């Protein structure tokens, strides 16, 4: 089967978008659009009037060149151009380690799509993501729940599709599960696109289990972010280009050329399975309080480099690693011991899962060679 990406999909799709023909590829499009800045447009502006400011809207985002091309394509697309953008919000609070943004898309008189932005490039944004392993509700989650409540109240007669990529996928599920029964009835589906999962207390809660039938979680074959805290197999796997973190990029996900459905695979890659098992074993090796100490101190050390974004940090990583090591040496003995154990244990788990996988593969190969007679 031939494939395309979401930009090509937008250019080729010619049927006006509605609830009946909403496809997985449409969820990808709206999730990617959540990374753009729509503050330069008046609320209620349709996409067909946004082409001229596409560069301004995409300028501060990841993949800004592709985001600009996507918005220009959408402004000309028969499927998307009359969709209106409303209720765009974007907030960052360094003190409370919070980064939150959401946008509502008015698809038709009977349908809205609420899209939550994923993690940005800031160290503060990534810190908030990792806080999920020891906090039941991070600030962005409470913001997401309140935002969806306001939007549902504003459009009481509309059906709702909730979506998000990366942390945005986690926010989409959390916001949906926190709504009233009447609002939940209006929610048609919830998309989590390679979003991290929840701690056991939430994943086993009544609210979570009630919303799960409406959730469609999709991850790339070498998923890493989407496997954080993942303890079940309630997800679909999509073919993606690149490797590891490059597969997290929605522009690398394969969209079926004919119908806008994604090209699915049967299982995660060997690398993704190893990382998933390693992260699970590693996290369960520490108490919740120790997880907090590890994450708080590690990110404090990163911030000591005076870098605001991961890109800044990676540009001169050798210099910044020296700063981190200096901060580590100044830590108290318990913190140093805990951090040292954290990195050693993670390495051990990765190696153990790697060797276990190789051993399993060799065992299967040996078994197959015994069962199949040599062909002459």
N, C-alpha and C positions, 0 to 999 in steps of 0.2 A: 504493500500500500504506500502511495506517495504521502508526503507530509509537508506541513508548513508551520510557521510560527504565528503568534497572535496578530502581528502587523499585517502579514499576508492574509490572514483570515478576515480581518476587518476590511481590507481592500476588496476581497472577493465576495463577502457576504452581501446579498442584495435584498433579502426579505426583511421587512420591518420587524424589529424586535418586540416580542410580547411574551406573556407568561407561557403560552403553549409551545413556543419554539425556542425557549431559553435553553441554551446548551452549556456544557462545562466550559467551553472556550469563552463564552460570554462572562462567566465568573472570573476567568483569568484576566480578561480585559478590564473589568471593573476593579479587580484587586490591584492591578498594575496602575490604574489611574489614581488610586488612593495615594500614590507617592508624589503626585503633582501638587503644585500650589495653585489653588483656584481662587485665592483671595483677590487676584487682579480682575476677577469677573464679578458682576452683580449676581446675587443669588437668583436663580431661576433662568439664567442664560442657557440657551440650547447650544449643543456642541457645534452646530453649523456656523456659529458666530465666533468660535474660538481659534480658528486656524491662524489668524493674524498675530495672536499672542502666544502661540504654542511654545516658542523659544523661551519667553519670559516665565511661563508656567512651569516648564520643565527644568529650568536653569539650575536649581539647587538640589535636584534629585539625583539618586543613583541612576546609572544608564541614561543620562540626560539626553544624549543624541537619539537613542531609540525612543525615549519617552516623547520627545518633540515630534518625531516621525509618526508615532502612534496617535498623538492628538491631532495632527494634521490629517491623517488618514480617517480618523473618526469624524472630523468636521465635514468630510466629503462623503461619508459612508451612508448609503440608503438605510442601513440597519440601525445606525446609531445617531445620525446627525440631528434628529429632532428631540433626542433625550435631553432633559434639562438637568443642570447641576445646581444643587441647593444645600444649605446647612453645612457648608464646609467649615471645619474648625481645626485648629492646630495649636497645641500647647506644649511647652517644655518647662519643667521645673527642676532645676538642678538640686535644690535643697531636698525635695521629696523623691528624687531619682525617678522622675516621671517624664515620659515622652508619649504624646497622644495626638492622633489626628484621625478624623473621620469625614466622610462625604456621603451625601445622599443623592441618588440619581433617580429623577422622575422619568420612568420609562414610558408609562401610559397613564390613563386615568385610573387604572386599577392595579398598577404595579409600581413599587419602588424597590431600588437596590441600595442597601446600606453597606458601605465598604469601609473597613478599618485598615489604616496604614500599618505596615510592619515596622520592624526595627530600622532606624536610620543608621547613618554611618558614625554616630557619636559613641564614645565610650560610655557615656551616661545611659544611652539607649540600650546598649548591650548589657550593662550592669542590671538594668531593670528586668531584662529577660531572665538572667540567671537568678534573680531574687525569687523567681517562681519556685525554686527547689526548696525554699524554706519559709515562704510567706504564702498564706492561703489566698490573699487578695492583694495584688499590687495596685498602685494608684491608677494605672491605665485601665485595669479591668473594671474598677468602680466607675471610672469616667465613661467607659464603653456602655455599661449597663444603663447609666443615666441618659446618655445620648440616645440610645435606641428607644428608651421609654418616651423621651420628648418627641422623637420623630414619629413614633407609632401614634402618639396622641395628636400630632399635627395632621396626619393623614389617616384618619380612622377607617376609611372605606377601602384602603389599599391593601393588597397582599404584599408581603415583604420577603425579599431574599436577602440574606445577610452573608457577607463574604469578607475574606481577608487573606493576605499572604504573610507567611512567617509569623511574627507575634500577632499580626492582624487576624490570622486564622484562629489563634487562641482567644483573642478578644471577641471574635464573632460568636464562638461557642459560648463563652462566658456571658456575654451580653444577652444572648437568646435564652439561656437557662435561667436568668434572673428576672425575666418578665412575668407579668400576670398571666393567668390562664387565657383571658380573652385575647391578649396580644400574641401569645404562643400559637393560638389557633390561626392567626393571620400570617404567621411565618410559614412559608412554603418549604424553604430549604435553607441550610446553613453550610457554607463552604469554608473549610479550613485547608488552605493550600500550603502544605509543608509547614504547618504550625506546630509548635511544641504542645505537649499534652499537659495534664494537671497532676498534682499530688494526689495520693490515694484517697485522702479525705474527701476531695471534690469528685474524683472519678467514680467513687462509690456512692455518691449522694443521690437522693431522689430526683433533684432538679436536673442533674447531669443525665441520669438514666432516662428521664422523660424526654429530653431534647435529642438524644442520640439517634433515634429513628429518622430525624430530619437532617442529620449531619452527613455531609459527604466530604470526607477527608481524602485529599489526593497528595501523594508525595512522589518525587522523582526516584529513579531506581537506585541512586546513591545518596539517599536522604540522610542528613545528619541532624539538622535543626528539627525536623518533624519527628525524629525518633527520641528526642529528649522527653523523658518521663513516659514514654509510650509502653504500655503494658498489655495492650490488646492488639488484635489484628483488624480493627475496624478502619481500614483505609484501602484506597485504590492506588495502583502504581502506574506512573506515566513514563514513557520513554523520554529521555532528556539528553541533550548534548553536553560535552564537557565532563569533568570529574569532580567529585566531592562538592565543595561550596559553589562551584560554577553551575552545578545542576540545580541549585536552589533558585537561580535566576529564571523567572517565568518566561523570558524571551527564548530560553533554551528548551522549553517543553514542546513536544511534538503534537501538533494538532492535525487531525485527519483532514485531508484536502477536500473531501466531498461534503461532509455534513457538520463540521465544527466540533465533532466529538474528539476526545483525546485518544492517542494511541496507547493502549494499556499493555502492561506486562504482567506476568504471572507472579513474580517474586522480586524482592529487593536484591541488589547486587551483593556479592560475597562481602565486599568491603563495608557496605552499609549494615549488614547483619552483624558483622564483627563489632562495629562501633556501637550499635544499639545494645548488644549484650554487654559490652565493656562499660558503657555509661551506666547501665542498670546495676551491674555488680558494684561499680565504683561508688555510686550515690548511696546505695544501701549499706556500704561499709562505714558510713559516717552518720552520726546523730544529726538532727535538724539544727541544733545549736552550733555544732562543729561546721556544718555546711555554711552557715551564716558567717562564721569567723573566716573561713577559707575565702569565700567570695568577696566579703567586704574588704579584707586586707589585700587580696590580689588586685582588685580594681582600684583601691586607694594607691597602690604602688604604681599602677599604670598611669593614674592621674598625676602622680609625682613627676612624670616625664613632661608635664605641661602640654601634652597633646590633647586636643578636644575630640579628634576622630581617629578611627582605626587606620585610615589612610595616612594620616600624619605620623602615626606611630610606626607604620611599616616602611615609610620612606627612609627612615634612618634607624632601623630596628636595632642594630648593634649598639648604637649609642644609648638608646632607650632601655635596652635590656640591662645595661650596666647600671642605669639609674634604679631599675627595679631591684637588682641584686643589692645595691647599696641600701635601699629601703628595707629589704629583707633582713640584712645583717643588723639593722637597728631595731628590729622587732623583738618582743619578749620571747623567752625560751619556748613557752607553750605554743605561741603562734608559729615560730620557726619550725618546731617539730611537726606541727599539724600541716603546714604548707609543704614541707619536705615529704611527709607521708602521702599527702594528696597526689603529688606529681609522680612519686614512685609507684603508688598503688594503681594510678591510671595507666602508667606504662606497663606494669605487670599484667593488668587486665587485658590491655590491647594485645600484648604478646601471647597471653594464654589463649585468648579467643582466636588469634591468628593461627597458632599451632594446632588448636583443636579442630579448626576448619580444614587445615591442610591434612591432618590425620584422617579426618572423616572422608575427605575426597580420595585419599590414597586407599582407604579401606574399601570404599565403593568400587574404585577402579580394580582392585585386586579381586573383589568378589565377582565383578562382571567378567574378568578374564578367566575365572574358574568356571563360571556358569556357561559361557559361550565357547563352544568348541572352535578350535582354529579352523578357519576356512581354507580349503586347499584349492 
